Amino acid sequence: MTRTTPPRPVEVEALFPEVAAFRRDALRLHPRVGAPGMRDSSVGGPMLWPQSQPWPYCSDDHPPTAYAPPHAGPQPLVPVLQLFAADVPDLPFPAGKDVLQLLWCPFDHEDGYVPRPELFWQDSSMRGPVLSTPPQPEGACEEYLPDPCVLHPEQVVEYPNWDLPKELAEELEERFEELEDDSDWSYWSHLSVAPGIKVGGYPSWTQEPFWPSCTSCGRRMDHLLTVKSAEFDGESWKTWLPVEDAPASGTVLDLPYEERRRIQRAPGVMLGDMGGIYLFVCRQCPDLPYAHHSDCS
Protein backbone atom coordinates (compact mmCIF):
# COMPACT_ATOMS: atom_id res chain seq x y z
CA MET A 1 0.00 0.00 0.00
CA THR A 2 1.25 3.47 -0.81
CA ARG A 3 1.37 6.25 1.77
CA THR A 4 0.10 9.71 0.83
CA THR A 5 0.64 12.86 2.86
CA PRO A 6 -2.48 15.05 2.66
CA PRO A 7 -2.18 18.31 0.71
CA ARG A 8 -1.29 21.28 2.90
CA PRO A 9 -4.52 22.76 4.29
CA VAL A 10 -3.46 26.23 3.06
CA GLU A 11 -1.35 27.55 0.18
CA VAL A 12 1.91 28.12 2.01
CA GLU A 13 3.66 30.10 -0.71
CA ALA A 14 0.58 32.23 -1.36
CA LEU A 15 0.35 33.18 2.32
CA PHE A 16 4.09 33.44 2.89
CA PRO A 17 5.81 34.00 -0.47
CA GLU A 18 9.02 34.81 1.38
CA VAL A 19 9.56 31.10 2.17
CA ALA A 20 9.28 29.97 -1.46
CA ALA A 21 13.00 30.49 -2.06
CA PHE A 22 13.75 27.99 0.71
CA ARG A 23 11.50 25.13 -0.46
CA ARG A 24 13.12 21.72 -0.69
CA ASP A 25 12.02 18.25 -1.73
CA ALA A 26 12.19 15.46 0.84
CA LEU A 27 11.44 11.76 0.55
CA ARG A 28 9.35 10.43 3.41
CA LEU A 29 10.07 6.71 3.77
CA HIS A 30 7.00 5.70 5.81
CA PRO A 31 8.37 2.43 7.28
CA ARG A 32 5.75 -0.14 8.22
CA VAL A 33 6.37 -3.56 9.76
CA GLY A 34 6.89 -6.22 7.09
CA ALA A 35 9.28 -8.83 5.76
CA PRO A 36 11.82 -7.09 3.50
CA GLY A 37 14.52 -9.08 1.72
CA MET A 38 18.20 -8.23 1.50
CA ARG A 39 17.65 -6.75 -1.98
CA ASP A 40 14.90 -4.44 -0.74
CA SER A 41 15.14 -0.95 0.65
CA SER A 42 14.12 -1.26 4.28
CA VAL A 43 14.40 -0.16 7.88
CA GLY A 44 15.78 -2.85 10.17
CA GLY A 45 15.76 -5.46 7.41
CA PRO A 46 18.49 -7.82 6.15
CA MET A 47 21.32 -6.12 4.30
CA LEU A 48 23.08 -6.94 1.07
CA TRP A 49 26.52 -7.44 2.57
CA PRO A 50 29.40 -9.29 0.85
CA GLN A 51 30.71 -12.19 2.89
CA SER A 52 34.25 -11.09 2.04
CA GLN A 53 33.71 -7.73 3.81
CA PRO A 54 34.12 -7.90 7.60
CA TRP A 55 31.01 -6.97 9.52
CA PRO A 56 31.62 -3.67 11.39
CA TYR A 57 32.03 -3.61 15.17
CA CYS A 58 32.09 -0.78 17.67
CA SER A 59 35.05 -0.75 20.04
CA ASP A 60 33.98 2.37 21.97
CA ASP A 61 33.34 2.31 25.68
CA HIS A 62 29.64 2.03 26.38
CA PRO A 63 28.78 3.99 29.54
CA PRO A 64 26.12 2.55 31.86
CA THR A 65 22.70 4.20 31.62
CA ALA A 66 19.19 3.51 32.79
CA TYR A 67 18.68 1.59 29.54
CA ALA A 68 21.70 -0.68 29.35
CA PRO A 69 24.66 -1.69 31.51
CA PRO A 70 28.23 -1.31 30.22
CA HIS A 71 29.48 -4.06 27.93
CA ALA A 72 33.15 -4.89 27.61
CA GLY A 73 34.66 -5.68 24.25
CA PRO A 74 33.66 -4.73 20.70
CA GLN A 75 29.98 -5.01 19.81
CA PRO A 76 28.61 -5.63 16.28
CA LEU A 77 26.62 -2.86 14.65
CA VAL A 78 23.00 -3.54 13.71
CA PRO A 79 21.15 -2.75 10.45
CA VAL A 80 19.07 0.41 10.55
CA LEU A 81 18.39 1.55 6.99
CA GLN A 82 19.15 0.22 3.50
CA LEU A 83 18.37 2.27 0.40
CA PHE A 84 18.76 1.23 -3.23
CA ALA A 85 19.38 3.99 -5.75
CA ALA A 86 16.29 3.00 -7.75
CA ASP A 87 14.10 3.88 -4.75
CA VAL A 88 15.79 7.21 -3.96
CA PRO A 89 16.67 8.76 -7.36
CA ASP A 90 17.74 12.12 -5.89
CA LEU A 91 20.18 10.64 -3.37
CA PRO A 92 23.87 11.13 -4.25
CA PHE A 93 25.93 7.94 -4.49
CA PRO A 94 29.71 7.58 -4.87
CA ALA A 95 30.86 6.36 -8.28
CA GLY A 96 30.22 2.65 -8.74
CA LYS A 97 27.85 2.36 -5.75
CA ASP A 98 24.08 2.11 -5.70
CA VAL A 99 23.23 0.95 -2.18
CA LEU A 100 23.37 3.10 0.95
CA GLN A 101 23.46 1.29 4.29
CA LEU A 102 23.13 2.86 7.73
CA LEU A 103 24.17 0.76 10.71
CA TRP A 104 24.62 1.81 14.30
CA CYS A 105 25.98 0.56 17.60
CA PRO A 106 22.86 -0.15 19.71
CA PHE A 107 24.29 1.24 22.95
CA ASP A 108 24.39 4.76 24.34
CA HIS A 109 27.48 6.76 23.47
CA GLU A 110 28.60 9.81 25.36
CA ASP A 111 28.12 11.99 22.29
CA GLY A 112 24.38 12.52 22.78
CA TYR A 113 23.76 9.24 24.65
CA VAL A 114 22.26 7.63 21.55
CA PRO A 115 23.51 4.93 19.16
CA ARG A 116 26.59 5.78 17.08
CA PRO A 117 25.78 5.51 13.34
CA GLU A 118 28.02 4.55 10.44
CA LEU A 119 27.37 4.77 6.70
CA PHE A 120 28.41 2.22 4.10
CA TRP A 121 28.08 2.20 0.31
CA GLN A 122 27.75 -1.02 -1.69
CA ASP A 123 27.47 -2.13 -5.31
CA SER A 124 24.32 -4.21 -5.79
CA SER A 125 25.97 -6.12 -8.64
CA MET A 126 28.52 -7.57 -6.20
CA ARG A 127 29.71 -11.05 -7.01
CA GLY A 128 30.39 -13.86 -4.60
CA PRO A 129 28.50 -15.02 -1.52
CA VAL A 130 26.65 -12.58 0.73
CA LEU A 131 26.41 -12.64 4.50
CA SER A 132 23.18 -14.36 5.48
CA THR A 133 23.25 -13.82 9.25
CA PRO A 134 25.27 -10.95 10.74
CA PRO A 135 26.58 -11.20 14.32
CA GLN A 136 24.26 -9.99 17.08
CA PRO A 137 25.14 -7.66 19.97
CA GLU A 138 24.65 -8.81 23.55
CA GLY A 139 22.44 -6.90 25.97
CA ALA A 140 21.54 -4.10 23.56
CA CYS A 141 18.67 -1.73 24.28
CA GLU A 142 15.54 -3.03 22.52
CA GLU A 143 14.60 0.49 21.44
CA TYR A 144 17.85 0.67 19.47
CA LEU A 145 17.07 -2.53 17.51
CA PRO A 146 14.72 -1.55 14.66
CA ASP A 147 11.97 -4.01 13.75
CA PRO A 148 12.07 -5.07 10.07
CA CYS A 149 9.99 -2.65 8.02
CA VAL A 150 9.19 -2.22 4.35
CA LEU A 151 9.26 1.31 2.95
CA HIS A 152 6.67 3.40 1.10
CA PRO A 153 8.72 6.32 -0.30
CA GLU A 154 6.81 9.53 -1.00
CA GLN A 155 8.18 12.86 -2.17
CA VAL A 156 6.93 15.95 -0.35
CA VAL A 157 7.77 19.65 -0.32
CA GLU A 158 9.25 21.19 2.82
CA TYR A 159 9.84 24.71 4.09
CA PRO A 160 12.36 25.48 6.83
CA ASN A 161 11.40 25.37 10.46
CA TRP A 162 14.40 25.85 12.76
CA ASP A 163 16.43 26.67 9.64
CA LEU A 164 14.30 29.63 8.61
CA PRO A 165 16.68 32.64 8.74
CA LYS A 166 16.24 34.43 12.03
CA GLU A 167 15.46 37.82 10.49
CA LEU A 168 12.82 36.31 8.22
CA ALA A 169 11.30 34.29 11.05
CA GLU A 170 10.93 37.47 13.10
CA GLU A 171 9.45 39.29 10.12
CA LEU A 172 6.86 36.55 9.55
CA GLU A 173 6.06 35.75 13.18
CA GLU A 174 3.02 38.03 13.40
CA ARG A 175 1.53 36.55 10.21
CA PHE A 176 2.25 33.01 11.45
CA GLU A 177 0.38 33.84 14.66
CA GLU A 178 -2.55 35.35 12.75
CA LEU A 179 -2.89 32.17 10.69
CA GLU A 180 -2.85 30.03 13.82
CA ASP A 181 -5.38 32.24 15.58
CA ASP A 182 -7.72 32.16 12.58
CA SER A 183 -7.38 28.52 11.56
CA ASP A 184 -5.41 26.56 14.20
CA TRP A 185 -2.82 25.75 11.53
CA SER A 186 0.72 26.25 12.82
CA TYR A 187 3.44 27.00 10.30
CA TRP A 188 5.94 25.35 12.60
CA SER A 189 4.05 22.11 13.30
CA HIS A 190 1.78 21.68 10.29
CA LEU A 191 3.25 23.42 7.25
CA SER A 192 7.04 23.35 7.34
CA VAL A 193 9.19 20.23 7.90
CA ALA A 194 8.03 16.62 7.59
CA PRO A 195 8.62 14.44 10.66
CA GLY A 196 9.67 10.78 10.61
CA ILE A 197 12.38 8.86 8.77
CA LYS A 198 13.22 10.62 5.52
CA VAL A 199 15.85 11.46 2.92
CA GLY A 200 16.78 15.01 1.95
CA GLY A 201 14.81 18.11 2.77
CA TYR A 202 15.47 19.76 6.11
CA PRO A 203 16.46 17.97 9.32
CA SER A 204 13.38 17.76 11.56
CA TRP A 205 15.31 19.17 14.50
CA THR A 206 13.99 18.75 18.01
CA GLN A 207 16.43 21.33 19.33
CA GLU A 208 18.43 24.16 17.74
CA PRO A 209 20.16 23.24 14.47
CA PHE A 210 23.73 22.05 14.29
CA TRP A 211 25.17 21.83 10.78
CA PRO A 212 28.59 20.13 10.71
CA SER A 213 31.39 21.27 8.43
CA CYS A 214 33.39 18.89 6.25
CA THR A 215 36.74 18.08 7.84
CA SER A 216 38.30 17.80 4.36
CA CYS A 217 37.18 20.98 2.59
CA GLY A 218 35.63 23.05 5.39
CA ARG A 219 32.26 23.57 3.67
CA ARG A 220 28.97 23.14 5.48
CA MET A 221 27.68 19.64 4.87
CA ASP A 222 24.33 18.76 3.28
CA HIS A 223 21.52 16.95 5.07
CA LEU A 224 21.42 13.35 3.83
CA LEU A 225 18.77 11.69 5.97
CA THR A 226 16.95 11.82 9.28
CA VAL A 227 16.05 8.93 11.57
CA LYS A 228 13.39 10.10 14.01
CA SER A 229 11.69 8.25 16.82
CA ALA A 230 8.20 8.83 15.42
CA GLU A 231 6.30 9.46 12.19
CA PHE A 232 4.31 12.24 13.88
CA ASP A 233 3.58 13.65 17.32
CA GLY A 234 0.51 14.83 19.17
CA GLU A 235 0.24 17.97 17.03
CA SER A 236 1.95 17.30 13.70
CA TRP A 237 -0.32 14.33 12.88
CA LYS A 238 -2.99 16.77 11.71
CA THR A 239 -1.14 17.39 8.44
CA TRP A 240 1.56 14.70 8.27
CA LEU A 241 -0.46 11.53 9.00
CA PRO A 242 -0.80 9.64 5.69
CA VAL A 243 -4.30 9.42 4.29
CA GLU A 244 -4.13 5.62 4.24
CA ASP A 245 -3.44 5.51 8.00
CA ALA A 246 -6.32 7.74 9.07
CA PRO A 247 -8.91 5.82 11.15
CA ALA A 248 -12.47 5.53 9.87
CA SER A 249 -13.73 7.48 12.86
CA GLY A 250 -12.11 9.71 15.44
CA THR A 251 -8.44 10.64 15.18
CA VAL A 252 -5.27 8.61 15.24
CA LEU A 253 -4.78 9.69 18.86
CA ASP A 254 -8.02 7.89 19.76
CA LEU A 255 -6.66 4.53 18.63
CA PRO A 256 -5.50 1.96 21.22
CA TYR A 257 -1.83 2.44 22.01
CA GLU A 258 -0.53 -0.63 20.18
CA GLU A 259 -2.54 0.16 17.07
CA ARG A 260 -1.33 3.74 17.03
CA ARG A 261 2.25 2.65 17.67
CA ARG A 262 2.19 0.48 14.51
CA ILE A 263 1.65 3.68 12.55
CA GLN A 264 3.54 6.22 14.62
CA ARG A 265 6.57 4.14 15.59
CA ALA A 266 6.59 1.11 13.31
CA PRO A 267 10.32 0.31 13.71
CA GLY A 268 9.99 0.59 17.51
CA VAL A 269 12.97 2.96 17.77
CA MET A 270 13.15 5.53 20.55
CA LEU A 271 16.09 7.96 20.55
CA GLY A 272 16.28 9.84 23.81
CA ASP A 273 12.87 11.39 24.41
CA MET A 274 11.32 11.35 20.91
CA GLY A 275 14.55 12.64 19.41
CA GLY A 276 16.41 11.98 16.20
CA ILE A 277 19.74 11.28 14.51
CA TYR A 278 20.69 13.35 11.47
CA LEU A 279 23.23 12.27 8.85
CA PHE A 280 25.12 14.74 6.67
CA VAL A 281 27.44 14.37 3.66
CA CYS A 282 29.78 16.68 1.78
CA ARG A 283 28.80 16.57 -1.89
CA GLN A 284 31.83 18.65 -2.82
CA CYS A 285 34.23 15.83 -1.93
CA PRO A 286 34.21 12.78 -4.23
CA ASP A 287 34.18 10.19 -1.44
CA LEU A 288 31.12 11.82 0.21
CA PRO A 289 32.49 12.11 3.76
CA TYR A 290 29.75 12.10 6.37
CA ALA A 291 28.99 13.28 9.88
CA HIS A 292 26.07 12.98 12.28
CA HIS A 293 24.31 14.88 15.02
CA SER A 294 21.57 13.92 17.47
CA ASP A 295 19.08 15.67 19.71
CA CYS A 296 16.06 14.93 21.88
CA SER A 297 13.18 16.79 23.50
C-alpha positions, 0 to 999 in steps of 0.5 A: 500500500502506498502512503500519501501525505495530505495536501497542505490545508493552506497555500503556504507560498501564497500566504508566505511568499518569502519562504518559497526560495527555501523550499526543498524536496524530501522523501518520506520513507513511511516504514511499516512492519513487514518482511523485506529481503536483502535486496529491498530498501528497508528499515531494520531489514536484512542487508546486502553485505558481501561475505568477504567484507568484515562486519563492522564492530564498535570498540567504543566504551559504552557507559552505563545508563538507565537503559543498558549496563556497560558491555566490555569488548567490541559489539557488532553494529545492527542494520538500521536503513538500507536504500537502493538507488532506484528507490531514492533517485535524488540521493547522491551515491559515490561512483560505482555504488548504488546501495546506501546502508546505515548501521549503528551501535545499539548502545548509548554513546557519550556523544548525545547518549544515543547509538553511534551511526556509520554509513556504508556504500555497496554495489548491488551487482557484487559477485560472490556469496553474501552474509546471510546472518550478521553477528548480534550484539549482547544486551543491547537496548531493545529500542535501538534494535529496529523491527524489520519494516518495508518502505513506502517512499513519497516525495513531499515539499518542505519549508524550513522550520528551525532553519528559517533565517532568524530575520525572516522568522521574526518578520513573519512571526506576526503573520504566522500567529494570525494564521494560527489564531484564525485557523489553528494551523501552525506554520511550525508544526503543520506546514514546514518540515516533515517528521519521521524517517526521511531522505533530503529536505530539512532535518526535523530538529527537536532542538536548535540546528547544528550543521557540521562542516566537512573536515576535508574541505571546510564547507557546510555539509548537506543533510542526507537523511533523518532517523526520528523516533516517530512518524508524527507527534501529538500535534503534527499528525494533523497534516503529516499523517498519511491518508491511508493511515487515518482511522475511519472514525475519530483521530489517530490519537483515539486509537488503542496504544498498540494500534497507534504505535504500529503507525507512529513508531513502526520500527519501535525505535526511541532515541532519547525522548522522541529525538532523532539522529541526522546524517550529513554528507559533503557533496563537494568531496568525491568520497562523500564524507559524512557526519552525524548529530543527534538531539532529543526533546 
